[in-house]
């Protein structure tokens, strides 16, 4: 567990051969810090991070061997609950390849994506406890499918993940709207 001063990544992040080990170390160390905080405050902790980090399954085992959520579930058991968020269409702000914040807009998700299926549910926006979903939805949610990913290389490729195996709870929003940025 990380104590005192921040740990230094023992891997050379510039070396592609060490990248996967560095990313695993990063998520393991962040999980240690979350547990340290919980132990020292004695309260519940709300961890906010990208869905890929808080989930249980990796979207690319060769490049990203183990996610922060998997480390937390391993150490906390059912005391850790992963909440994922998906959306059907809309706009958002993220850092582009140039390092600047840009507004991006995406139309409806493609066929056979997680979002296109979730958008077909009769409710516009909803929360579902994936631990309680039965058949036939369970089989569909446990299948690896293209799922939107918003990161710093936006618009990026869809990730191939199984939402039902990656999260305990899912929030699905039919449409999202980017925040209006203040002048700097």
Backbone as ProteinMPNN parsed JSONL, in Angstrom:
{"seq_chain_A": "XXXXXXXXXXXXXXXXXXXXXXXXXXXXXXXXXXXXXXXXXXXXXXXXXXXXXXXXXXXXXXXXXXXXXXXXXXXXXXXXXXXXXXXXXXXXXXXXXXXXXXXXXXXXXXXXXXXXXXXXXXXXXXXXXXXXXXXXXXXXXXXXXXXXXXXXXXXXXXXXXXXXXXXXXXXXXXXXXXXXXXXX", "coords_chain_A": {"N_chain_A": [[0.82, -1.177, 0.0], [0.439, 2.282, -0.699], [2.125, 4.631, 1.132], [2.731, 7.684, 2.863], [4.967, 9.626, 0.975], [4.317, 10.091, -2.557], [4.339, 7.197, -4.668], [6.783, 6.256, -7.077], [6.591, 5.566, -10.499], [8.017, 2.625, -11.483], [8.566, 1.999, -14.074], [9.558, 2.644, -17.443], [7.818, 4.877, -19.105], [8.087, 5.733, -21.664], [9.02, 3.614, -23.061], [7.74, 1.311, -25.182], [7.667, -1.439, -24.658], [7.441, -1.609, -21.954], [5.082, -0.461, -21.358], [2.55, -1.8, -20.824], [3.054, -3.016, -18.325], [3.51, -0.722, -16.857], [0.995, 0.546, -16.976], [-0.589, -1.308, -15.61], [0.634, -1.17, -13.094], [0.018, 1.487, -12.501], [-2.869, 1.46, -12.205], [-3.073, -0.363, -10.094], [-1.707, 0.993, -8.057], [-3.326, 3.288, -7.783], [-5.646, 2.045, -6.866], [-4.661, 1.113, -4.397], [-4.316, 3.602, -3.121], [-6.978, 4.502, -2.92], [-8.044, 2.592, -1.173], [-6.401, 3.072, 1.039], [-7.286, 5.662, 1.709], [-9.957, 5.131, 2.418], [-9.565, 3.428, 4.627], [-8.315, 5.214, 6.413], [-10.151, 7.257, 6.772], [-12.396, 5.959, 7.512], [-14.841, 5.967, 6.325], [-17.284, 5.684, 3.648], [-16.116, 5.752, 0.279], [-16.265, 7.644, -2.631], [-15.29, 7.004, -5.748], [-14.269, 8.571, -8.6], [-13.751, 8.058, -11.903], [-12.669, 7.226, -15.225], [-14.86, 5.006, -16.972], [-13.555, 2.713, -18.001], [-11.427, 2.408, -16.237], [-12.631, 1.975, -13.697], [-14.026, -0.33, -14.04], [-14.304, -3.976, -14.132], [-13.237, -5.687, -16.057], [-10.705, -5.754, -18.542], [-10.34, -3.908, -21.579], [-8.39, -4.401, -23.366], [-6.266, -6.726, -23.006], [-3.524, -7.146, -23.643], [-2.351, -4.612, -23.786], [-3.351, -3.297, -21.553], [-3.336, -4.785, -18.832], [-4.774, -5.209, -16.327], [-7.485, -3.771, -14.64], [-8.198, -0.916, -12.515], [-10.631, -1.235, -11.129], [-10.8, -4.024, -10.98], [-8.674, -4.608, -9.258], [-9.637, -3.321, -6.962], [-12.037, -4.761, -6.464], [-10.954, -7.255, -5.955], [-9.63, -6.759, -3.547], [-11.565, -5.62, -1.877], [-13.881, -7.061, -2.176], [-17.389, -7.549, -2.241], [-17.698, -5.081, -1.192], [-16.872, -3.167, -2.892], [-18.319, -1.392, -5.495], [-18.894, -1.133, -8.847], [-19.791, 1.424, -11.029], [-20.997, 2.077, -14.158], [-21.286, 4.249, -17.034], [-23.237, 4.913, -19.857], [-24.139, 6.298, -23.06], [-26.452, 7.297, -25.565], [-26.308, 9.244, -27.672], [-24.995, 12.521, -28.475], [-23.301, 15.443, -27.133], [-20.066, 16.387, -25.819], [-17.282, 17.515, -23.822], [-13.817, 17.218, -24.271], [-10.276, 16.651, -24.053], [-8.462, 17.217, -26.924], [-6.271, 15.789, -29.474], [-4.476, 17.815, -29.809], [-4.085, 18.827, -27.313], [-5.821, 20.722, -26.401], [-9.07, 21.692, -25.121], [-11.99, 20.49, -26.585], [-15.254, 20.531, -28.071], [-17.154, 17.745, -28.789], [-19.384, 15.966, -30.886], [-21.473, 13.211, -31.147], [-23.422, 11.113, -33.16], [-26.223, 8.786, -33.281], [-25.459, 5.583, -31.862], [-23.753, 2.888, -33.514], [-25.074, -0.109, -35.191], [-25.602, -3.119, -33.285], [-24.078, -2.286, -31.121], [-23.383, -1.707, -27.643], [-24.701, 0.594, -26.761], [-26.693, 1.066, -28.726], [-28.44, -1.005, -28.245], [-29.164, -0.469, -25.566], [-30.444, 1.959, -25.879], [-32.874, 1.164, -26.897], [-34.5, 0.413, -24.854], [-37.527, 1.043, -23.096], [-37.492, 3.247, -21.411], [-36.274, 6.573, -21.198], [-33.9, 7.668, -19.873], [-32.06, 5.862, -17.493], [-31.292, 3.778, -14.613], [-29.748, 0.73, -13.962], [-29.446, -2.158, -12.017], [-27.057, -4.269, -12.596], [-26.414, -6.641, -11.421], [-28.749, -7.889, -10.853], [-30.074, -8.481, -13.16], [-31.927, -10.578, -15.282], [-32.368, -13.357, -17.604], [-33.504, -12.727, -20.96], [-31.762, -10.634, -21.136], [-29.467, -10.675, -19.56], [-27.642, -12.418, -20.881], [-27.124, -10.931, -23.163], [-25.93, -8.606, -22.102], [-23.66, -9.71, -20.983], [-22.151, -10.362, -23.127], [-19.32, -9.615, -25.109], [-19.11, -6.565, -26.678], [-19.056, -3.82, -29.063], [-18.531, -0.732, -27.497], [-19.02, 2.622, -26.661], [-16.296, 4.837, -26.14], [-14.906, 7.46, -24.458], [-12.217, 9.414, -24.493], [-8.974, 10.931, -24.363], [-8.27, 10.803, -26.977], [-10.234, 11.545, -28.894], [-12.653, 11.665, -31.519], [-12.516, 8.365, -30.498], [-11.885, 4.852, -31.121], [-14.553, 2.443, -30.673], [-14.703, 0.518, -27.684], [-14.254, -2.951, -27.024], [-16.152, -4.456, -24.893], [-17.805, -6.2, -22.188], [-20.534, -5.135, -20.736], [-22.076, -6.185, -18.609], [-20.301, -7.821, -17.248], [-18.396, -6.055, -16.502], [-19.312, -4.028, -14.843], [-21.286, -3.264, -11.886], [-23.506, -1.703, -11.642], [-25.377, 0.203, -13.962], [-25.691, 3.262, -15.592], [-27.683, 4.632, -17.972], [-27.903, 7.055, -20.424], [-29.962, 8.617, -22.704], [-29.432, 10.857, -24.296], [-26.759, 13.192, -24.22], [-25.403, 16.345, -23.203], [-22.911, 18.694, -23.85], [-21.105, 20.53, -21.397], [-21.15, 24.093, -21.033], [-18.256, 25.827, -21.555], [-16.369, 28.018, -19.55], [-14.766, 31.141, -20.272], [-11.264, 31.265, -20.239]], "CA_chain_A": [[0.0, 0.0, 0.0], [1.19, 3.518, -0.784], [2.117, 5.383, 2.391], [3.643, 8.826, 2.841], [5.167, 10.308, -0.293], [3.8, 9.339, -3.701], [5.217, 6.191, -5.27], [7.242, 6.574, -8.425], [6.398, 4.477, -11.451], [9.33, 2.041, -11.756], [8.635, 1.635, -15.483], [9.841, 3.704, -18.405], [6.584, 5.042, -19.879], [8.462, 5.996, -23.054], [9.392, 2.337, -23.667], [6.516, 0.553, -25.473], [7.737, -2.778, -24.072], [7.11, -1.494, -20.537], [3.812, 0.262, -21.224], [1.505, -2.604, -20.173], [3.41, -3.153, -16.914], [3.326, 0.601, -16.252], [-0.441, 0.79, -16.814], [-1.04, -2.193, -14.524], [1.164, -0.56, -11.872], [-0.758, 2.708, -12.265], [-4.192, 1.157, -11.659], [-2.853, -1.016, -8.805], [-1.337, 2.045, -7.109], [-4.516, 4.109, -7.528], [-6.504, 1.226, -5.998], [-4.059, 1.189, -3.057], [-4.613, 4.917, -2.551], [-8.405, 4.54, -2.578], [-8.204, 1.782, 0.049], [-5.748, 3.819, 2.127], [-8.186, 6.751, 2.088], [-11.103, 4.537, 3.11], [-9.106, 2.956, 5.944], [-7.966, 6.335, 7.275], [-11.32, 8.082, 7.08], [-13.428, 5.097, 8.082], [-16.116, 6.24, 5.659], [-17.374, 5.237, 2.264], [-15.383, 6.598, -0.655], [-16.78, 7.686, -3.991], [-14.189, 7.105, -6.692], [-14.716, 9.004, -9.911], [-12.728, 7.842, -12.92], [-13.218, 6.735, -16.482], [-15.471, 3.678, -16.858], [-12.581, 1.648, -18.256], [-10.604, 2.213, -15.039], [-13.383, 1.477, -12.538], [-14.624, -1.619, -14.383], [-13.612, -5.193, -13.725], [-12.565, -6.357, -17.17], [-9.945, -4.904, -19.436], [-10.758, -3.871, -22.977], [-7.231, -4.79, -24.174], [-5.362, -7.389, -22.061], [-2.102, -7.036, -23.977], [-1.892, -3.256, -23.506], [-3.85, -2.856, -20.252], [-3.614, -6.12, -18.29], [-5.729, -5.307, -15.209], [-8.079, -2.47, -14.36], [-8.324, -0.472, -11.133], [-11.821, -1.86, -10.55], [-10.487, -5.428, -10.672], [-7.856, -4.582, -8.04], [-10.505, -2.959, -5.836], [-12.939, -5.88, -6.183], [-10.106, -8.3, -5.377], [-9.272, -6.396, -2.171], [-12.725, -5.208, -1.081], [-15.011, -7.95, -2.411], [-18.649, -6.875, -2.545], [-17.619, -3.718, -0.666], [-16.612, -2.281, -4.025], [-19.38, -1.438, -6.496], [-18.53, -0.39, -10.045], [-20.907, 2.06, -11.733], [-20.632, 2.515, -15.499], [-22.207, 5.186, -17.676], [-23.284, 4.873, -21.308], [-25.06, 7.275, -23.631], [-26.831, 6.995, -26.936], [-25.832, 10.27, -28.605], [-24.889, 13.837, -27.866], [-22.039, 16.176, -27.168], [-19.265, 16.391, -24.593], [-15.988, 18.187, -23.936], [-12.648, 16.422, -23.9], [-9.016, 17.153, -24.582], [-8.136, 16.65, -28.234], [-4.877, 15.414, -29.724], [-3.654, 19.022, -29.724], [-3.968, 19.24, -25.916], [-6.85, 21.717, -26.108], [-10.411, 21.161, -24.884], [-12.89, 20.655, -27.721], [-16.593, 19.949, -27.984], [-17.376, 16.691, -29.772], [-20.768, 15.515, -30.971], [-21.622, 11.911, -31.783], [-24.795, 10.731, -33.477], [-26.637, 7.504, -32.705], [-24.472, 4.502, -31.891], [-23.913, 1.941, -34.613], [-25.811, -1.342, -34.895], [-24.98, -4.142, -32.444], [-23.272, -1.728, -30.036], [-24.08, -1.709, -26.358], [-25.575, 1.762, -26.662], [-27.886, 0.942, -29.581], [-29.356, -1.899, -27.521], [-29.664, 0.218, -24.37], [-31.365, 3.01, -26.322], [-34.155, 0.566, -27.26], [-35.305, 0.236, -23.64], [-38.635, 2.001, -23.177], [-37.208, 4.431, -20.605], [-35.305, 7.461, -21.855], [-32.689, 7.607, -19.054], [-32.359, 4.917, -16.424], [-30.239, 3.098, -13.86], [-30.073, -0.687, -13.816], [-28.527, -2.961, -11.212], [-26.685, -5.382, -13.472], [-26.301, -7.867, -10.622], [-30.086, -8.474, -10.731], [-30.671, -8.654, -14.488], [-32.13, -11.973, -15.668], [-32.375, -13.695, -19.033], [-32.391, -12.88, -21.885], [-30.9, -9.448, -21.096], [-28.185, -11.044, -18.945], [-26.761, -12.963, -21.912], [-26.722, -9.83, -24.061], [-25.019, -7.731, -21.37], [-22.415, -10.432, -20.705], [-21.435, -10.57, -24.391], [-18.4, -8.542, -25.488], [-19.674, -5.821, -27.812], [-18.517, -2.464, -29.177], [-19.103, 0.21, -26.53], [-18.362, 3.923, -26.832], [-15.203, 5.195, -25.243], [-14.531, 8.862, -24.589], [-10.925, 9.656, -23.859], [-8.264, 12.087, -24.919], [-8.073, 10.622, -28.418], [-11.609, 11.512, -29.333], [-13.412, 10.459, -31.227], [-11.697, 7.165, -30.581], [-12.622, 3.647, -31.493], [-15.349, 1.795, -29.632], [-14.025, -0.564, -26.978], [-15.002, -4.213, -27.007], [-16.304, -4.865, -23.5], [-19.085, -6.77, -21.766], [-20.989, -4.266, -19.639], [-22.567, -6.995, -17.491], [-19.157, -8.376, -16.513], [-17.496, -4.968, -16.156], [-19.891, -3.112, -13.847], [-22.395, -3.754, -11.068], [-24.643, -0.813, -11.893], [-25.202, 0.942, -15.2], [-26.524, 4.435, -15.848], [-27.734, 4.88, -19.414], [-28.518, 8.32, -20.809], [-30.303, 8.603, -24.124], [-28.738, 11.984, -24.94], [-25.957, 14.02, -23.323], [-25.111, 17.688, -23.712], [-21.646, 19.209, -23.328], [-21.151, 21.717, -20.545], [-20.615, 25.31, -21.63], [-17.002, 26.15, -20.905], [-16.125, 29.427, -19.254], [-13.522, 31.666, -20.835], [-10.143, 31.083, -19.295]], "C_chain_A": [[0.869, 1.247, 0.0], [1.023, 4.278, 0.526], [3.065, 6.566, 2.249], [3.737, 9.456, 1.471], [4.694, 9.44, -1.455], [4.837, 8.351, -4.238], [5.619, 6.656, -6.665], [7.067, 5.342, -9.294], [7.773, 3.907, -11.798], [9.525, 1.68, -13.228], [8.91, 2.859, -16.34], [8.629, 3.835, -19.318], [6.861, 5.367, -21.347], [8.815, 4.713, -23.799], [8.13, 1.515, -23.912], [6.502, -0.839, -24.857], [7.353, -2.769, -22.594], [5.745, -0.867, -20.294], [2.745, -0.534, -20.478], [1.795, -2.757, -18.679], [3.21, -1.825, -16.178], [1.849, 0.895, -16.009], [-1.036, -0.081, -15.704], [-0.608, -1.604, -13.175], [0.353, 0.68, -11.498], [-2.099, 2.388, -11.617], [-4.095, 0.457, -10.309], [-2.55, 0.032, -7.731], [-2.528, 2.946, -6.783], [-5.485, 3.338, -6.626], [-5.975, 1.235, -4.566], [-4.402, 2.508, -2.374], [-6.07, 5.049, -2.14], [-8.639, 3.767, -1.277], [-7.562, 2.48, 1.241], [-6.674, 4.924, 2.633], [-9.373, 6.209, 2.885], [-10.709, 4.077, 4.507], [-8.846, 4.105, 6.902], [-9.125, 7.261, 7.586], [-12.404, 7.266, 7.767], [-14.793, 5.301, 7.468], [-16.129, 5.61, 4.273], [-16.632, 6.235, 1.387], [-16.056, 6.508, -2.015], [-15.596, 7.952, -4.906], [-14.76, 7.499, -8.046], [-13.552, 8.861, -10.885], [-13.421, 7.364, -14.184], [-13.754, 5.319, -16.29], [-14.469, 2.549, -17.055], [-11.724, 1.384, -17.023], [-11.379, 1.579, -13.894], [-14.033, 0.124, -12.792], [-13.743, -2.787, -13.972], [-12.801, -5.831, -14.834], [-11.853, -5.348, -18.059], [-10.496, -4.986, -20.854], [-9.628, -4.318, -23.899], [-6.184, -5.421, -23.258], [-3.875, -7.241, -22.386], [-1.546, -5.655, -23.644], [-2.246, -2.797, -22.094], [-4.286, -4.098, -19.488], [-4.664, -6.213, -17.181], [-6.187, -3.907, -14.827], [-8.153, -2.196, -12.854], [-9.51, -1.133, -10.432], [-11.589, -3.309, -10.177], [-9.626, -5.52, -9.412], [-8.727, -4.287, -6.822], [-11.46, -4.096, -5.476], [-12.172, -7.011, -5.505], [-9.847, -8.021, -3.89], [-10.473, -6.105, -1.284], [-13.928, -6.13, -1.233], [-16.244, -7.15, -2.784], [-18.706, -5.462, -1.968], [-17.266, -2.694, -1.734], [-17.714, -2.486, -5.052], [-18.964, -0.548, -7.662], [-19.788, 0.122, -10.737], [-20.399, 2.56, -13.076], [-21.692, 3.441, -16.059], [-22.094, 5.011, -19.19], [-24.242, 5.953, -21.786], [-25.289, 6.94, -25.096], [-26.259, 7.955, -27.969], [-25.657, 11.566, -27.848], [-23.496, 14.417, -27.94], [-21.366, 16.143, -25.801], [-17.979, 17.138, -24.877], [-14.892, 17.217, -23.528], [-11.417, 17.038, -24.548], [-8.727, 16.443, -25.902], [-6.661, 16.317, -28.342], [-3.941, 16.612, -29.617], [-3.486, 19.534, -28.293], [-4.99, 20.278, -25.491], [-8.193, 21.032, -25.885], [-11.298, 21.508, -26.08], [-14.241, 20.029, -27.397], [-16.722, 18.933, -29.123], [-18.845, 16.309, -29.733], [-20.792, 14.188, -31.722], [-23.1, 11.633, -31.992], [-25.131, 9.394, -32.838], [-25.535, 6.454, -32.849], [-24.793, 3.536, -33.024], [-24.665, 0.686, -34.203], [-24.956, -2.33, -34.106], [-23.981, -3.584, -31.428], [-24.08, -1.816, -28.747], [-25.095, -0.579, -26.293], [-26.818, 1.644, -27.539], [-28.911, 0.021, -28.926], [-29.981, -1.172, -26.334], [-30.644, 1.332, -24.729], [-32.742, 2.461, -26.687], [-35.054, 0.301, -26.049], [-36.354, 1.341, -23.6], [-38.427, 3.26, -22.34], [-36.129, 5.268, -21.286], [-33.956, 7.399, -21.14], [-32.999, 6.69, -17.882], [-31.087, 4.378, -15.772], [-30.674, 1.653, -13.719], [-28.994, -1.361, -12.975], [-28.225, -4.22, -12.011], [-26.556, -6.7, -12.726], [-27.636, -8.592, -10.532], [-30.775, -8.717, -12.068], [-30.751, -10.14, -14.823], [-32.076, -12.156, -17.177], [-33.578, -13.043, -19.702], [-31.419, -11.696, -21.869], [-29.517, -9.778, -20.527], [-27.19, -11.541, -19.99], [-26.249, -11.858, -22.836], [-25.719, -8.914, -23.368], [-23.679, -8.397, -21.065], [-21.601, -10.711, -21.968], [-20.549, -9.356, -24.681], [-18.912, -7.891, -26.765], [-19.002, -4.459, -27.902], [-19.28, -1.525, -28.233], [-18.322, 1.512, -26.638], [-17.344, 4.19, -25.727], [-14.877, 6.659, -25.497], [-13.254, 9.058, -23.799], [-10.271, 10.861, -24.498], [-7.961, 11.929, -26.397], [-9.44, 10.525, -29.091], [-11.77, 12.137, -30.697], [-12.539, 9.233, -31.463], [-12.532, 5.975, -30.995], [-13.487, 3.147, -30.336], [-14.499, 0.71, -28.983], [-14.876, -1.815, -27.071], [-15.021, -4.69, -25.562], [-17.679, -5.494, -23.289], [-19.54, -5.97, -20.55], [-21.412, -5.065, -18.413], [-21.464, -7.62, -16.657], [-18.218, -7.287, -16.018], [-17.999, -4.076, -15.037], [-21.005, -3.803, -13.068], [-23.675, -2.981, -11.371], [-24.34, -0.046, -13.171], [-26.195, 2.094, -15.249], [-26.505, 4.634, -17.354], [-28.523, 6.16, -19.666], [-28.75, 8.299, -22.314], [-29.522, 9.682, -24.882], [-27.98, 12.769, -23.875], [-25.66, 15.344, -23.996], [-23.843, 18.207, -23.054], [-21.891, 20.424, -22.433], [-20.625, 22.915, -21.325], [-19.38, 25.705, -20.856], [-16.889, 27.656, -20.683], [-14.843, 29.859, -19.943], [-12.445, 31.533, -19.779], [-9.46, 32.378, -18.995]], "O_chain_A": [[1.925, 1.267, 0.632], [-0.098, 4.532, 0.967], [4.095, 6.458, 1.583], [2.719, 9.787, 0.864], [4.672, 8.213, -1.357], [6.036, 8.628, -4.258], [4.87, 7.365, -7.338], [7.358, 4.221, -8.877], [8.612, 4.62, -12.349], [10.555, 1.109, -13.587], [8.531, 3.975, -15.987], [8.426, 3.005, -20.204], [5.958, 5.281, -22.18], [8.901, 4.712, -25.027], [7.503, 1.062, -22.955], [5.43, -1.368, -24.563], [6.98, -3.805, -22.043], [5.303, -0.757, -19.15], [2.096, 0.007, -19.583], [0.886, -2.642, -17.857], [2.793, -1.807, -15.02], [1.486, 1.431, -14.962], [-1.894, 0.375, -14.947], [-1.398, -1.55, -12.232], [0.039, 0.897, -10.328], [-2.441, 2.974, -10.59], [-4.956, 0.663, -9.455], [-3.08, -0.041, -6.622], [-2.717, 3.326, -5.628], [-6.079, 3.921, -5.719], [-6.755, 1.353, -3.621], [-4.739, 2.531, -1.19], [-6.366, 5.652, -1.108], [-9.35, 4.237, -0.388], [-8.124, 2.478, 2.337], [-6.829, 5.104, 3.841], [-9.744, 6.776, 3.912], [-11.442, 4.312, 5.468], [-9.13, 3.984, 8.094], [-9.079, 7.985, 8.581], [-13.228, 7.803, 8.507], [-15.799, 4.859, 8.024], [-15.125, 5.079, 3.797], [-16.535, 7.417, 1.717], [-16.376, 5.418, -2.488], [-14.975, 9.013, -4.838], [-15.642, 6.82, -8.573], [-12.499, 9.472, -10.704], [-14.629, 7.129, -14.191], [-13.181, 4.527, -15.542], [-14.527, 1.538, -16.355], [-11.331, 0.242, -16.787], [-10.841, 0.728, -13.186], [-14.537, -0.504, -11.861], [-12.607, -2.617, -13.531], [-11.774, -6.455, -14.566], [-12.339, -4.241, -18.291], [-11.045, -6.007, -21.265], [-9.861, -4.586, -25.078], [-5.295, -4.718, -22.778], [-3.051, -7.214, -21.472], [-0.383, -5.539, -23.258], [-1.521, -1.997, -21.503], [-5.469, -4.438, -19.487], [-5.38, -7.212, -17.107], [-5.383, -2.982, -14.707], [-8.169, -3.117, -12.037], [-9.403, -1.542, -9.276], [-12.117, -3.783, -9.171], [-9.827, -6.413, -8.588], [-8.579, -4.921, -5.777], [-11.67, -4.367, -4.293], [-12.685, -7.651, -4.587], [-9.847, -8.943, -3.074], [-10.416, -6.318, -0.073], [-14.902, -5.996, -0.491], [-16.162, -6.19, -3.55], [-19.658, -4.726, -2.227], [-17.353, -1.489, -1.499], [-18.011, -3.617, -5.436], [-18.712, 0.644, -7.485], [-20.724, -0.634, -10.998], [-19.476, 3.374, -13.131], [-22.844, 3.426, -15.626], [-20.992, 4.967, -19.737], [-25.057, 6.461, -21.015], [-24.425, 6.375, -25.768], [-25.78, 7.529, -29.02], [-26.114, 11.699, -26.713], [-22.638, 13.957, -28.693], [-22.003, 15.905, -24.776], [-17.626, 17.367, -26.033], [-15.033, 16.482, -22.551], [-11.518, 17.844, -25.473], [-8.747, 15.215, -25.976], [-5.895, 16.539, -27.404], [-2.748, 16.447, -29.363], [-2.827, 20.549, -28.07], [-5.016, 20.673, -24.325], [-8.433, 19.935, -26.389], [-11.351, 22.654, -26.526], [-14.35, 19.126, -26.568], [-16.429, 19.243, -30.278], [-19.474, 16.327, -28.675], [-20.206, 14.06, -32.797], [-23.924, 11.885, -31.113], [-24.411, 8.922, -31.958], [-24.785, 6.444, -33.825], [-25.944, 3.388, -33.434], [-24.872, 0.438, -33.015], [-23.734, -2.363, -34.251], [-23.132, -4.321, -30.927], [-25.3, -1.979, -28.768], [-26.218, -0.771, -25.826], [-27.895, 2.082, -27.133], [-30.116, 0.247, -29.043], [-31.191, -1.251, -26.122], [-31.57, 1.615, -23.968], [-33.696, 3.234, -26.778], [-36.237, 0.0, -26.208], [-36.086, 2.462, -24.031], [-39.127, 4.251, -22.548], [-35.19, 4.732, -21.874], [-32.95, 7.096, -21.782], [-34.101, 6.741, -17.334], [-29.981, 4.504, -16.299], [-31.828, 1.375, -13.395], [-27.798, -1.164, -13.19], [-29.052, -5.129, -12.087], [-26.587, -7.766, -13.342], [-27.677, -9.77, -10.18], [-31.938, -9.119, -12.101], [-29.774, -10.873, -14.671], [-31.777, -11.223, -17.922], [-34.593, -12.83, -19.039], [-30.371, -11.746, -22.513], [-28.513, -9.219, -20.969], [-26.029, -11.134, -19.988], [-25.084, -11.856, -23.236], [-24.748, -8.487, -23.993], [-22.67, -7.711, -20.906], [-20.489, -11.235, -21.889], [-20.975, -8.213, -24.518], [-19.12, -8.549, -27.785], [-18.435, -3.987, -26.917], [-20.51, -1.532, -28.186], [-17.092, 1.498, -26.699], [-17.52, 3.818, -24.567], [-14.603, 7.049, -26.632], [-13.226, 8.886, -22.58], [-10.938, 11.705, -25.098], [-7.436, 12.856, -27.012], [-9.75, 9.544, -29.767], [-11.052, 13.089, -31.003], [-11.906, 9.097, -32.51], [-13.742, 6.086, -31.193], [-13.187, 3.398, -29.169], [-13.683, 0.065, -29.642], [-16.099, -1.729, -27.187], [-14.045, -5.253, -25.065], [-18.587, -5.336, -24.105], [-18.985, -6.118, -19.461], [-21.13, -4.655, -17.287], [-21.67, -7.918, -15.48], [-17.336, -7.555, -15.202], [-17.204, -3.432, -14.352], [-21.588, -4.787, -13.523], [-24.775, -3.534, -11.356], [-23.192, 0.312, -13.434], [-27.384, 1.922, -14.981], [-25.439, 4.786, -17.95], [-29.646, 6.327, -19.191], [-27.844, 8.0, -23.093], [-29.016, 9.437, -25.977], [-28.482, 12.986, -22.772], [-25.667, 15.443, -25.223], [-23.716, 18.165, -21.83], [-22.779, 21.236, -22.694], [-19.754, 22.768, -22.182], [-19.436, 25.897, -19.641], [-17.273, 28.455, -21.537], [-13.945, 29.049, -20.17], [-12.698, 31.674, -18.582], [-8.502, 32.407, -18.224]]}, "name": "protein", "num_of_chains": 1, "seq": "XXXXXXXXXXXXXXXXXXXXXXXXXXXXXXXXXXXXXXXXXXXXXXXXXXXXXXXXXXXXXXXXXXXXXXXXXXXXXXXXXXXXXXXXXXXXXXXXXXXXXXXXXXXXXXXXXXXXXXXXXXXXXXXXXXXXXXXXXXXXXXXXXXXXXXXXXXXXXXXXXXXXXXXXXXXXXXXXXXXXXXXX"}
